[in-house]
Amino acid sequence: MEWNAVLEFINPELLIVVVVCWIIGYVLKQTPKVPDWTIIYGVTVVAVAFAVVLLGFTAQSVLQGILCGAMAVYGNQLVKQTKKSGENE
């Protein structure tokens, strides 16, 4: 399954949550005392919290939050790996 297909599952009104999570992940990455392995958990918790606030507390909103967090982390990694592959050429 491609990530474009996953993006289709995300509620369009939650795309701003993906952007906010991307920013939060970037800020956490720049914070010296935050271990890298905790960033994905922090981003996911924030994404779920935002989705629940925007959509109400349902199983679907929790799933939407997880998908938003995953897209933010995936997007960040995609950009990093693309830059890295361009530097190696």
Long-range contacts (C-beta under 8 A, 24 or more apart in sequence): 3-71, 3-74, 6-67, 6-70, 6-71, 7-71, 9-67, 10-64, 10-67, 10-68, 10-71, 11-55, 11-64, 13-54, 14-50, 14-51, 14-54, 14-55, 14-64, 14-65, 14-68, 17-47, 17-50, 17-51, 17-54, 17-65, 17-68, 18-47, 18-68, 18-71, 18-72, 18-75, 19-72, 20-46, 20-50, 21-46, 21-47, 21-50, 21-68, 21-69, 21-71, 21-72, 21-73, 22-72, 22-75, 22-76, 24-72, 25-72, 25-73, 25-76, 26-76, 39-73, 40-69, 40-73, 43-69, 43-72, 43-73, 44-69, 44-70, 45-69, 47-72
